[in-house]
């Protein structure tokens, strides 16, 4: 044995005295009809108590830690709300200025429409941040947006955010449709190229597809909350809906680019455009076709899981 661990004579004498005292105490307790509790048991009990106290201390520390996390997350979202509020006030001022300018013919009505749309979007953006703030104050956690996320404090924040997202896209769609009407009139007088009208129509189709997809997600979420379907079923259906939306958008993009390529090739034949422009459009078409193939593959895989 190493000298470092050898007990000295004082320690040995003290140990012998404790053992003798314990022996005399045990005999005395037995003669009195009492049950002697060995000190080893007392020691273990004390250690268990200390351990439990330590666990409680750890739990308290975790609670304090979670409390600080919540404070930090709330502060972050509150800052975001302040920024969104300032942005909304700025867009309102710009929109009011644009309204005055359009009334005296200084700018076109379309410019005012864009400013008005920006104000409405900023309003909904602020509402979304306020929703996030409410959720964080209740849960203390970063909000979850997947359809299978649980209710928080009895509120369905996921559906509320989806409704705001749908409203914002509907505003975009409204503006695009007004642009389409104007461009179609200009197209009759050859004031704008035909491919510009095609692009707007493709964007309108994409927005409508996204709105339909959001509505499908809202319906799925409603069924989950009602207990009609499981979280796993929701996840598969949601991913499938997303794949179908990407497939539709890619298909629309491919069809639009094909029409544009035919038109551009005809212009190249008479020397109106360069071969480089045709090649660039061909590359864009190739990329869109690759996206379409990927979306079709993803859709097929998810349909088999359903």
Beta strands, then each sheet from edge to edge (+ up, - down):
end
